[in-house]
Amino acid sequence: MSINCVVKVGMGSCGLAAGAQKVYDRLSELHQQNPNLFRMEKTNCIGMCYCEPLVQVDMDNSSVIYGRVTVDKIKAIYENHLLNQQILNEEVVYSPDFDAPENSFLNEQTKWALRNCGVINPESIEDYESRGGYSAVKKVETWTSEEIINEILKSGLRGRGGGGFSTGTKWQLAAKQVNERKYIVCNADEGDPGAFMDRSILEGDPHGVIEGMIIAAKAIGASQGIIYCRAEYPLAIKRLRIALEQARNKAYLGPKFDIYVKEGAGAFVCGEETALLASIEGKRGMPNKRPPFPAEKGLWEKPTNINNVETYVSVPVIIMQGADKYAAMGTEKAKGTKVFAVTGKIEKSGLVEVPMGTPINKVIFDICGGVPDNKKIKAVQLGGPSGGCVPANMLDTVIDYDAIIKTGAIMGSGGMVVMDETTCMVDVAKFFLSFTQGESCGKCTFCRLGTLRMLETLDRITKGEGKIEDLDMLEDLANEIKNNSLCGLGQSAPNPVLSTLHYFRDEYEAHINEKRCPALQCTALIRYEIDPEKCIGCKLCKKNCPVQCIEGELKQPHKIDNEKCICCGACYPKCKFEAIKKY
């Protein structure tokens, strides 16, 4: 066999968490036995997080991806596929050459922002260049600032960080400012629960982000770039720093424009651009009033352009393939593609990139396989803790900034959390509001105290202590917070409450009027009962009860004393005979 055989191991955070390092180390041992048999490479997550660890084998006549690879499986792959060219079909999850079980997951996507993730070695600038990397920087060497900005305007690219503001217009505003020093900032402070789009791009294609920033710097006349990345992303930061040093060595970065990484301390509010700038300056991350906007007076009071990771990584491919091709995808007001981190009650969790205008249900069902265990989908949370819940009967809504806003949710940075019939929507609203309330910087009275009062009310409702007038109070307070908070965090914090109140008011009313949680999730509203006809008296439930509220003798039906029961649910999963019912 020739050395043209390449074996790639996915070494992103998701792969490493699933055991990819052990797989890679075992493969290295096997490679040492026969170094001319194949070439080993590291790559990143290709988006199939549910199948990690992933190992891709490329030969002259085939390409396959093996999923859920263990140390034992990698040895079998070596002995069968690499030594004898016998593909282990039952272990293959994806292949462009034949029908594999997960082909639809990747084949139904359109990858622009994720074009290099899971394909190249993110720690090799040569790998990036081999796929056309830094060609866009070379292409715009002779372009004027106006020509670059016009191309981005023509593409229709809008900021992928949540607000959806026109990228070209933002660059145009910064370019018009007359100042001897300007800054380019990359917002990589991804803080939404369940969102990992930016992390995966930084880990898998750091040079793509750097190249986009170089082009943006030329467009506005900036001399310094900063990537603000949360310190909880150590692998992303490591690969960014490797990529930056490689870019300097090849003179893509240098005296005229350079970039450094600023590590954030993990405050969610620092995703808001004025709070982010304050944090870079060494101040407490708190938002400031606008205007002036950062394009006029930003970092150290100099003109500053801020875009997020996905926005910058989209720029080089727009320059190389042309604005018209990018603008041909999507809707009238939302062009190109969007990356989503799909999590929750879903068969195939991971990263998905689709053209704007794609219906939400296509992502959920056609690409990600729907809800597991034959359960029904109830809602999809879009936009993270600042977003809203879209009910199942509205999942034909297309992915478009305006269309999603009409549902009461927002596009956000791209979090998509799927919820099934076992999800309590009151508890969901409480969870997300708890997050935003805890992350409030405290500068605004409405955000600081208003969200706290809302959270206290939701807590009472989930405990069965709510009153029906609480619902009107929640709506009134939510609207006051939206209208009077200083920044986007406060203005959008009530969205989960407002959207669930609008679409799932009956669940709130059941908690209040009937002291019942329809989804059987709120502990204080759940009761347990043992069916004497099914109970065989095995005593497993009794042994696991922390408060000894279960009575009964061996081989005799047991009974729960509801006066003593704390509704912890410890007994429920222990019963092998489905004798314990909760209601």
N, C-alpha and C positions, 0 to 999 in steps of 0.2 A: 504494500500500500504506500502511496506517496505521501509526502508531508503536506499535501494539499488538504488533508483531513484536518479540520479545525473543531475543537471541542470548547464550547463557551459555557461557563458557569455563571448564573445570575447571582451577583454579589451585592445587591442593594440591601437596604435595611430589612425589607420583608423577607428576602432570601436568607440573610444571615440569621434572622430571628427563627427561621424554620430549620436551620441546620446546614446552610450552604457551605460554611467554613469547613466543617468536617468532611463534606462531600469533596470539596476542592482539595483538601489535604490528602485524602485517600487517592484521588485522581492523580495528584502529584507523585505519590509513591509509585503508582502503576506506570506513569509516564517515564519515570527514571529507569524502569525495567526495559523500556523500549522507546527511547526518545525520538527515533525517526518515524515512529508509527503515526503520530499525530502532533498537532500544535495546540497548546493550551492557552486560553484567553479568559480574562475576567470581563464580565459585562454587568449591566445593571438590570433592574426590573423592566420587563417588557409589558407590564400591566396585568399579567395573570397572577395576581397575588394569592389567589385561592389555590394555586397549583404548586407553590414553592415547596422546596427548592427546584429550580428549573435547570436543565442541562441541554444545550443545543449541540447537535452533531451535524456538521456540514461536510459532505463528500462531493466528489465530482458529479455523482449521479443522484444525490438525494440530500434532503435537509429535513431534520426532524427535531422536535423539542420533546424531551422526556420530562414528565411532571412528578412531583412528590418524591424526588429522588433521595434515597438513603445511602448510607455507606455500603450496604449490601447490594443495592441496586446498581450503584456505579461500577462495582466489580462485574456484575452481570452484563452491563452495557459494554464494558471493556472487553470481556471475553467473547461476547457474541457479536456485537456490532463492529467494534474497532478491529478485533483480530480476524473475524470471519465474515464481516459484512452482512450479518443477519440481524435485521432490525427487530427489536422487541416491540412488536406492534401493540401488545396489550398495555405497554407502559407509555406509549406515545400520546401526547395530548394535542400536539399541533404539527401539521406538515403541509406545505404548499403543494406537495407531490401526490398526496392521496387523502382520502377522507379520514380525518381524525376527529375524536369527540369534541375538541374545543376549537375547531376551525372557525366556527361562526363568530366566536368571541373576537378574534383578530380580523377576520375577513370583512366583517360588517363595519369596521372602523375606517376613518380617513385620517391618517396621521401626518400632521404638519408640525405641531409643537413637540410631539413625541417621536418624531421621525428617527432619531438616533438612539433613543432609550431602549436598552436591551439589544442593541445592534453593535455598537462600538465599545471599545474599552475606554471608559470615561477618563482614565488616567494617561491616555496616549493622545497627544496632539496630532501625531501622524495618522492615527485612525480617523480622527475628525477631519483632517485635511483630505484623506482618501475618499471621503463622501462629499467633497465639495466645500468643506469647512474653510472659512476665511476668504472664500472666493467673492462673497458679497462685499467684504471690506475692500478688496482689490478693485471690484467693479465700480465702487462709488468714489474711488480716489480722485477721479476727474470731475465728479459731480459737484454742483454747488449745493449749499444748504437748502436753497429753495427747491432744487430738483429732487433731493432726498425726501423732503417734507411732502412735496406734491405726490410722490409715489405712494407714500404711506397714507395720505389723504384719499388718494384714488382707490386704494385697497379697501378702505372702509374699516380698517382695524380699530377696534375699540378696546379700552383697557380691560384686561381680564382679571383685575383684582377685585371687582365687585361693582364699582360705580358705572362702568361702561362708557366713560367719557372718551371722545374721539382722540386717539393717540396722535394723529397728525396735527390736530388743532392744539393739543397740549404742547407739542414740540414747537409749533408756530409761535405760540405765546412766549415761550422761553427764548426762541431765536431772535425775537424782536427787541429783547431787552439789551440795552447798551451797558456793558459792564466788562471790566478786565478779567473777571473770574466767574465762571459758571460751573454748576455741578450736575452730574447725572447720578441718580440714586435708584437702586433696585430694591424694591420692597419684597423681601423674602421672609417676612415675619408672619408666616402662615400659622394661625392660631385656632382655626375652627376645629371643634371636635370631629374626628372622622375624616378630615381633609388632609391629603398628602400629595397633591399635584405638584406643588413647587418643590417639595423635598425630592420627589422622584426625578424631576427635571434637573435639579442641581446635582444630584448624585449620578445621573445617567448621561447628561449632556451639558456640563459646565461651560464648555467652549461656546456652545450655541448662545448661552446667555451673555457671555463676554462679548461675542461678536455683535450681538444686537445692541449692547451698550456702546461699543465703539462707533457704530453707525449713528446712534442717537447723539453721541457726543459731537460728531462731525456736523450733524444737522443743526444743533443749537450753539455750537462753539464752546463746548465745555472742555476743561483741562483736567478735571478730577472726577473719578467715579467711586461710589461706595455701594457695596452690597450689604444691606442690613439683614442679617440672617440670625434667627433665634439659636441660642447656644444648645438647645435640645436636639439640634441636627448635626451631631459631630461628624458623621460620615460626609454629609454635604459640604460642610466647612473644610474638611480635609481635602476633598477632591477639588473644591473651588481654589484653594491655595496652591495645589499642585498645578492646576490649569493656568492660574495667573502667572506663576513662575515660568511655565512653558511658553506662554504668550509673550512674556518679556524677552525670553531668550531668542525668540524668533522675530522680535521687533514689532509685533502687532501692538504691544503696549510699550510705552517709553516716556521720555521727557514731555512730549506734547500732550499725552493722555495716559493716565495710569488709574488702576482700580485697586482698592483694598477692601478687606472684609471687616465689618463691624458686627460683633456678636451682641445680640439683644438678650435681655434677661428673662424673656418669656411673658411679658405683659401683653395681653390681647389688645389693649387699647393702642399699643404702638404700631398696630397695623394701620391706624389712621395717620395720614401723611404728616400732619403738623406735630403729632405726638412722636412719630418716628424721628422727625428732624430734631426735636428737642432731645431725644435720647441719644442721637449721634453726637450732639453738642455737649453731652455729659450732664444734661439736666434731667429732672424727673419727667418721664413720658406722660405729658398731659397735653390735650389738644388746645389750639389757640383759634381765635376768631379769624374768619376769612371774609372779605379781603383784608390785607393783600394775600394773594395766592402765592404758593411756592415758586411758580414760574416768574413772578415779579420779585418777591423777597422771600427766599427760602433758607437753605442752610447757611448759617452765619450771615444772614441777611443778603445773600447773593442769589441771583436767579438760579432756580433748581428745577430739574425735570425728574418726576418720580413715576415709574411704571413698575408693574410686578413682573415676576419671573416669566410667566407664560407669555406676556406681551413682548418682552425683549427677545425671547427665543423664537418668536414668530417672524421677527423682522428680517433676518438673513434670507429665509426661504421666500419671502415676499419680494425682496430685491432680486433674487436669482431667477425665480419663476415668473415674476411679473405681477403687478397689482391686479391686472384684469383676471388672471387665473384665480387669485385669492378671492376677489370680489364676486366671482361667478358662483361661489358656494354661499349658502345661507339665505337670508331673507332680505327684504328691501332695506331694513334698518340695522340688521345684524349680519355681518359678513364673516366668512371664514369658518373656522372650526372652534370647538370648545372642549376642554378636557374636564372630566368629572371623576371624582373619587367616589365610587359606588360602594356603600357599606350597609350594614344593618341586616334585616331579614331577607337575604338575597342569596341565591345559589352560588353566583360567581362574583365575589367582591374583588375590586381592583380598579385600575385606571382605564377609562374609556374616552376616546376622542372621536367626536362625530361632528358633521357639518351643522352649523346653525340652521334652525328650521326643522331639525329632526324631532319627531314626537317623543315625549318622555317615555311613553310605553314601549317604544322600540328599544330604547336603552335597557329598560327594566326586563322585558320579556325576550326580545329577539337576541340581544347581545349577552345579557347577564343571567338568562335562564329562569327568571321569575322567582317566586317565593318558595322556599323549601317546605317539605313535609305536607304538601297538598293544602297548605293554608291559603286563605284569601288575603290579598293585599288591601290594606286600609288607607294608607297615605304615603306620600314621599315628602320628606323634609328637604327643601332646597334653600341654599344660601347660608347654611350653618346656623349658629345661635341667633344671628340677626335676620334669619329668613323666616319662612312660613311653611305650613304643611298643606300640600296639594292633595285633595282627596282622590280616591281611586276612580271616581266617575269623571275626573278632569285630567286624566293622564294622557289624553290625546292632545293636550296643550303642547305646542311646539316650543323648542328651545330658542327663545328670543327674549331679549331684555324686556320689551314692553308687554309681550304676551304673558310672561311669568309674573310680572308686577300686577297684572290684572287679577291674578289668582290670589293675591295677598302674600305671595312669596317674593323672593328676589333671586337673581342669578347667582349673586355672590361670587366667591372665588371658584366655586365648583363642587361644593359638598353635596352629595345626594344620598340621604339616609332613608332606606326603605323600611316601612313598618307594616306588620301584618295584623291579623285580627286579635292577637294576644297583646297588642300594645294599647296601653291606656293613654289617651290623648291629653287628659288633664295632667298626668304624670310627666308626659313629654314636655308640655308647656312649662311645668315646674322645673324640669331638668335644665332646659335651655335658659330659662330666666335666672335660675340659680347661677349658671355660668356667667352670664353677662353682668348680673348684680355683683358677683364676686370680683369681676374684672373691671368694674367701673373705677375710673381714676378718682372720683369723688368731687370733681370740680363743680359740677352742676347739681343744684339742689334737686331738680326733677329726676335726674338719673340716679343720684346717690340715694335719695330717700324714697322716690316714687317706685323704683324697681324693688326696693326692700318691702314696702307696703304691699305691692302686688305679690311678691314671693310669700309673705306671711299669709295672705289671703288664700293663695293656692295651697299652701301647706295645710291650712284649716280644712279646705274642701276635701283634700285627699285623706284626711283623718275622719271625715264624716261630721265635721263641726261647722260646715259652711252654711250660709243663709242665701236665699234666692236673690236678695238684693245685692249680694256680693258680685253677681255677674254684671250688673249695670255699673257698679263702682269700678270693676276691673276695666271695663271698656272706657269709661270716662277718664280714669287715671292713665290708661295706656295712650289715649289720644293727647292728653296734656304732656306726657313725657315725649311723645313723638314731635310735638309742635314746639317744645320749649328747650329741648336739650341742645347742647352746643355742637356736638360732633355726631358722626354716623353711628357710633356705638349706642349712644343713648336714643337717638332718633329711630333706630331699628330694633332696639331691645324688646319692645312689646310685640313685635310681629308674631312670634310663636303663640302668644296668648290670643291675640286678635284673630289669627287664622283658625285656631282650634275652636275658639268660641263661635266663629262664624259657621264652620262646617260640622262641628261635633258638639253643638250646644246640648244635645240630648245626653251626652255622657256627663257633662257638668251637672245637669239637672238630676241625673240618676244618683250621683254622689251626694247631692244636697237633699233631694226630696225622699229618696229611697234608701239612703245610707248604703249604697251598693256601687261597687266598681264593676261595670259590665265586662271589662277585660280581665278581671280577677288578678289585678296587679297591686292595688293599694292595700298594703298589709292590714291596716286598721279596719278595712271594710270587708275582709275575707273571713269566712267561718269554715271550719273543718268538721266533717262528720264521717263516722265509720259505718259502712253498710254491713250489718250483721250477717247477711246471707253470703257475702263474699269473704269476710274476715275468717281466717283459719286459726287465729290466735298464735301466730309465730313470734310475737312480742318484739319484732324489729322496730316497729313504730314506737313502742313503749321505751325501748332501750335508747332511742335517739331523741326523746323528748327532753329538752333542757329544764322544764319546770314540773316534770312528773304529773302531767294532767291527763294521762291516758291510763285507764284502769282495765283490768282483765287478767284472767289466768291463762296459762299455757293451753293451747288448743281450744280455747273458748273465745267467742267474739268479744272484742274490746270496745271500749266506749271513751269518748273524749269529754272531759269536764270543761265546758265552754266558759265557766266562771274563772277557771285557772288558766285556760289557754291564752297564750300571748300572740297567737297567729303567726308564729315565725316560719311555719312551713317545713320544719326539719323532718317531720314524719312523712310528708307527702311523697317525696321521691323514693323513700325507703320501702314503701309497700309494693311488692311484686305482683299483687293480685288485684290491683285497682280497687281496693276496698275503701280507700280514703277518698272522699269527694270534697271539693271546695266549692263554695257558692257565695 
